[in-house]
Amino acid sequence: MTFAVSRLRRDVVLGVKNLLLHKLRSFLTMLGLVFGVGSVIAMLAIGEGASREALDRIRRLGSHNIMLESKKPADETGMQNKASFFSIYGLLYSDAERIAATVPSVDVVVPVKALVKQGKLNERSLDLRVVCTTHDWFRLVEREVIAGRVMSEDDTKKFATVAVLTEWGARRLLANEHAVGETLTIDRSTYQVIGIVKSESGGAEASDTPDGQTDVYIPLASARQRYGDMFARRTQGSVVREKVELHEILVHVEREEDVAATAKAVSRILETSHKRRDYAINVPLQLLRQAEATKRTFSIVLGAIAGISLLVGGIGIMNIMLASVTERTREIGIRRAIGAKRFQIVLQFLIEAMVLSVIGGMIGMALGLAIPFAVTLIAGMPTVVTPMSLVLSFGISVGVGICFGIYPAMRASKLDPIVALRYE
């Protein structure tokens, strides 16, 4: 055993020495594997980062949720340029009640009204994005409580004039934890701030959560009593009046496997109560599965493209090893004449091919780690280098070295010693 290890170590040292005799040629041979391994790791890291970001956004919507959204009918989009235009569309309070009462798989139904109202806290006054909803909202959309508390069932039942600021909304209003207990004025109606919750969506540019961009939450019953369902806004010199009872309905399904069937049932209910298609149904679970399937396809395509570079690198190794066999024909003849066996000749050339592939793979791994880091640093794109991509690319590199080194090694071992000794 010790003799075999010693002989293997000697063969490896000899293989390295032979490669160092032609440093530039050996380096150029490794370049194919270096770029191949580096491109495999980098492309998979970029693809994985983009896929995870998309999947995380969808997951934030909730795989157990079905999101219904009011949508202006297509036949009314061109009528807003009239001097005075009145539109009635969107989801109804009765829709939420009917879904909760008639679909057994539904666990919770959360109605939502989204408003933009002028708000004032202390001396700070600005337009606020307000989500009017019930206490069940915070069961489905978890938010870390920074200070105070969130809305309760009593607040909903008693038409309480309370408000919960988001972290982002508190910053806009120049408020902090001490704002709990202060009075917030929203369009001449006063609300007591009872809590501040973390903005999971991350601020002004977020739109990947059910609440999107939100400054403050207030009870839906109180908002309906004070603001009604009529909205008026000016656009290009005209006044557009709209009546929208609910802007969103969030439906939570108890079991994930019932989501698809529940979405179909909800769609049938809405079709019976809406003559026009003035709503949209979004099922995050279906989007999630589609995104995961796209991710798998994307990874396969990227891996195949990068794998071509490894194939080119392997061809380069075989080409150089064949040239090496030709150059060292006389050496092979001498070794065979003094008693070297065929498998020893095969092993010698395989070791040289493996040394090239291992060193090239290691340099390629370093390059593959550096490229995603540079992409994230310069372009701001998320990248994720997974351990599997490192193992896979390095393993393929070594495998390519062995596969493309076998033929030259076998060719060298089959040389006739007499003919090889006479070779000039």
N, C-alpha and C positions, 0 to 999 in steps of 0.2 A: 504493500500500500504506500509506504514511504517512498519507495523507488518510483512508483507511478506518478506520485505528486511531484517529486523532484524532476522527473523527465518532462512533465507537463509545464512546470515552471520554466525549465530550460527552453522548451519550444516556444513559449510565450515571449521570453526575452529575445530569442532569435528572430521571432516574427516582428517584434518592435524594431529591432536593429535593421532588418531588411527594409522595413517601411521608411526608416529614417535615412536610408541611403538615397532615397528620392523624396525629399521633404515636400517640395512644391507639388509633385505629382500626387503624392498621398493626400495633401491638403485639398487639392482641386477635386480629387475623387470623393472626399468626404463632404464637399460642399452640397452635393445633391441631397444627401441625407440630412445635413444641417438645416437646409431650407425646407426640406420635406417635413421633418419633425417639428421645426419651429412653426411652419404654416399650419400643421394639424392642430397643435396646441393653441395657437393664436386664434384661428378661425373658430374652433370649438368654444373657446373662452368668450369671444365676441358674441357668437350665436347663443350661448348659454346665458350670458348677461342680458341680452335683449329679450330672450324668452322668459326668463325669470321675472324681469320687470313687468312684462305684459301679464304674466300669470298672477303676479302679486296684486296688480291692479284689479284683475277680475275677482280674485279671492276676497278682496276687501269689500266687494259688493255682497258677498255672502252666497255660498253654494246652496243654502237652503232657502234663499229668498227669490221671490218673483217680483220684479219692479214694473209697476204700471205708471205711465207718464201721459199727461195731457198733451195733445198735439193739435196745432191749428190745422183744419182740413185744407187740402190742396186747393180747393176751389175758392178759398178766401184769401190766399196769399197775394193776389193781384189787386184786391179791393181796398188795400190800406191807404192808397194815395187819394182816396176821396176825402172831401172836406170833413165829413163826419161819417164815421163807420162804427157800427155796433155788431159785436160778434158774441155768440153764445156757443161754447164748445167745452170739451174736456170731461174729466171724470167727475162723478157725482157722489155725494154723501151716501146716497142709496146704493151705489155700486159697492162701496166698502161694507155696508151692512148686509147686502145680499150675499157677497162672497163669504163673509164670516158665518152666515147662517146656513148656507146651502152646500158648502164644500167640506166634507168631513175631515179631509187630510190637512186642512189649514189650521195652524196653531194660533197665529196672531195676525191681525190685520191692522196696519198703522196708516191712517190717513195723514196727508201732509199738504199744507198750503204754504207756498213760498212767496214772500213779499219783499219789496224794497221800500223801506220807510225811513224817514228822517229820524234819527235818534240823537239823544243828548244825555251825556253823563257828566255831571259837574259843569265845567266850562267848555267841554269838547262836544261839537255838534257835527254830524256827518250822516250820509246815507248808509243805512245798515241793511245787510242781507239777513232776513228773518225767516226762520223755519218754524211754522206753527204746526204743532203735532201733539200727540198724547204721551203719557208716561211710558207706554209700551215701546216707544222709539228707543229708549236707552237700554231696553232688553235685547233688542236686535242689533243695534249699532253701538258697540261697547266703546265708551270713552273714559279715559282715566280722569278721575275727579281731582283737580288741583286744589280747589278750596270749596267749602260749603257742601252742597248736595245737588242732585238732579231733581227733575219734576217727579212728583208722586201721584198715586191714584187719587188722593184727596184733592190735589191741585186741579186735576182734570174735572172731577165731579163738582167742585165748589166754584168753578169759574175763577180760580185764583189769578190775581194779577202779579205773577212771578215771572222771572226771566233767568235763563242760564246762559252766561256768556261763554263763547269759545275762547281758547287761548289767543287765537288770531284776532277775534273781535275785541278782546280786552286790550290787546296791544294797540289796535286802531283807536280805541277810546282812551288810550294812555292810562289804563286801569291796571290794578294788580290784585293780589289776594284780599287786600283791605276793601275792595269794592263790594264784597259780599255784605248785604244789608243796606247798601245805598239805593237811591231811586234812579231808575233809568226811564227817560221819557221817549216813547216811540209814537210819533205822529199825534202829539197832544194827549196821549194816554200814558199813565205812569205805571211802572212795574218795579217790584222790589227784586234786586239781584240776589238770588239764593245760592248761586254756585258758579264756578268756572271749571270747564272741562278742557282737556287737551285736544288740540286740533290734529286729529289723526291724518287729515288730508294734507297738512303741511303748509297751509297758507293760501295766498291769493291765486296761485297757479294750479291748485289741485282741483281735479274733477273726477277722481277715481274712487270716490266713496259715495254712498247714497245721498248724503247731504251736500256733497260738493263744496262750494264756497259758502260758508256760513259764519255769521258774526254772533247770532243770538238765537236761542230757542225760547218760545213762549207757548202756553197752552192753546190748543186749537179752538176750544170752546170760547175762551176769552177773545181771541183774535176775530172769530166769526161774529161775536156780539158787537165788537167795536168797529170793525172795518168792513164787514159784509163780504159779498162776493163780487162786487163791481169794481173794475179797475179802469182808470183813464190815463192815457199817456199821449204826449205830443210827438209826432214823427213828421219831419219835413213840412211843417206848417199845417198839418191836419191833426185832428184829435181822434184817437182810436179808443173806443170804449169796448171793454170785454167783460164777460161774466164767466168766471171759471170757479167752480166750487172747490175742486181739489186739483192741485198740480201733480201730486204723486200719490200712489197707494203702494205701500210696501207689504207684501204678503209673505209670511213665513210658514214654511212647510216643516212639519215635525220630522219626517224621515226623508233622507236625500233621494231614496229610490222612488218616492212619490212625486218628485218635483215636476217631471215631464207630464205626467197625467194630470196633475193639478193645474199646470199652465194651460193645458187644453180645456179643462173645465172652466177656468176663469175666462178664457177667450170666448167660449160659448155664452157665458153669462153677459159679457160686455156686448157681444153681437146682438143680443136680444134687446138691450136697453139703449143702444146707440145706432141711429139710422146711418150716421156717417162715421167714417174711420177717423175719429178725433182723439185717438189714444194710441199708445205704442206699448208693446209688451216686451220686456227684456228679461231673459232667463240667464243669469250669470253662470249657472252650472253648464248649460249648453255651450256658452262662450268659452268656458274653461276647458271643456273636452275638445272643442275645435282647436283651441290654442295649443293644447298638449299634443294633438295629432300633428298640427303644423310644426311644432317644435321638433318632433321626432323626424319628420320629413326633412326639415331644415338641417338637422344634425347629420343625417345620412348624406345629403347632398354636399354639405361642407366637407365631411370626412372623405367622401369619394374624390372631390376635387383636390384636396390636400394629399390624398393617397397617391395621386398621379405623380406628385413630386417625389414621393418615396420610391415609386417604381422606376423613375428616371435615375434616381440615386443608385438603386440596385443594379441597373444596367451599366452605370458607370463603374461600379465595383467589379462586375464581371468582365468588363472590357479591360480594365487595368490588370486584373488578375490573369487574364489570358495573355496579355503582353508580358507580364512577369514570368509566366510559364515559359514563354518563348525565349526570354532573356536568360533564364536560369536552367535551360535544357541541359547544359554540360554539368551544372551542379547536381541536378537530379540524377544524371547518369552515374556520377561519382558516388552519391549516397546509396543508390541502388546496388552499385558494384561492391561496396564494402558491407552490404548486409541489411540496409534499410528496407523495411517491408512497405508494401503499397499503402496500408492504412496510416503509416507514419508520414508518408508523403502527403496523403489526403489531409491528415490532421494539421500538418504544417501550413498548408495553403488555407485551410479553413480558419485556423487561428489568425492568420494575417487578415482575412476578410472580416472576421469577428472584431478584431482590434479596430479596424477602420469603422465598422458600423457602430461599435460601442462608443468610441470617442466622438464620432459624428453625432450619435444620438444624444450624448451628454451636452455637447455644444448646442445642439438643436433645442434641447430642453431649456437651457439658459436663455436662448433667443426667444423661445416660445413664452417664457415667463416675462421677459422684458417688453415684448410687443404689447400685450394687453395692458400692462402697467402704463406704458407710454400713451396708448389710446385713451385710457381713463383720464390720465393727467392732462393731455392736450385737448382732446375732443369732449371730455366729460361723459363719454358713453360708459355705461356699466359693463364690466367684464367679470366673468367668474371662471377661474381655472380650477377644474375639478381633478382630484387625484386619479380618477379613472382615465382622463385624457393624457396625463403624464405617463401612466403605466402602459396604456394602449400604444401611444406613439413610440415610446422607447422599445417596447416589446416588438412592434412592427419593424423598427429600425434594425434590431438584432436579427429578427427573422429574415428580413430582406438580405442582410449580410450573409447569413448561412445559406439561404436558398440560391442566391446568385454566386456564391463562392463554391458550391458543390461541383458544378460542371468543370470549372478550371482545375479544381483539385483532383477530380477524377481523371481528367485528361492528363494531368501531370503524372499521376500514379501509373498510368497505362503506357508510358513511354518505355520503349525497349532500351535497356541499359547500354547495349553495344552501340545502337544508333545514337543515343544521347551523348555518349562519350566521344563519338566522331563528329558531333555537331559543332560547327564554327559560327 
